[in-house]
């Protein structure tokens, strides 16, 4: 969207309304494909426009009263945005990564199946796609079977005709 570009060098200003609305729907990382810039620039603009509040610090520094040493207390932020709405359980980092990999493979698979594209990638497990493959294989086998039967019938007719010719 050229009218709402978030690029630092772009002369076009970012629309405040667009930024607020789109951040509510997708979040900064979801806007990357639409805006065409990094998510950190989207976050930076949102902070400049005061659309969002700054995040909690990663840790707080305190002094230990007894020893006088600096103590870093790390904070954890738990948000209940999508999880509370959908009732989903939060996923671990490995499972999230696996899901993202599958989604990426699915997108690549669709792209590779475009006409004229000779590149192929291995397909991941998908019951619907497996069912389609089975149906296609069944159709091909039936077609081959009908062709084979037709060839055999033609061969039998030819043999019968030759036998009749030999008898005459």
C-alpha positions, 0 to 999 in steps of 0.5 A: 500500500503506497499511501500508507508506507512505513518506510523511513525514506518514504515521503508519504506519511503513515496513516494513524487510523490505518496503523491502529486498525491494522495493528489490532487485526494482525499485529506488527509481524502480520503487517510486514507483507502489506507494508513491505518493511520490517516489523521493528519499523512498524513497532517504532511508528506505533510507539511514535504515534502512541498507538501502543504502550512500550513493553515491560523491561526485560529485567529490573536492576536492584541492589542486594541490601546485604552484599551490594551486588546488582541483581537482575530480576527478569520479568515475564509478560503473559498476554491473553489476547488470542489465547483467551478468545480462542481457548487454545493452549499456548504452544512451545517454541519447537511446535510453533517452529514446526507449524511455521515450517509446514505453512512455509512448505505448503506455500512453496508447494502451491507456488511450485505447482504453478504451470511451467514450474519444474521445481518440486519440493517434498510434500508433507503429510496432508490427508486431503492431498493423500486422498486426492493422490489416491483418487488420481492413481485409481483413475489412472489405473482404471484408464490403463485397465480399460486400455489394456482390455481394449488392446486384448479385445482387439488382439483376440478379434484379430486372432479370431479373424486370422483363424477364420482366414486360415480355415477358409 
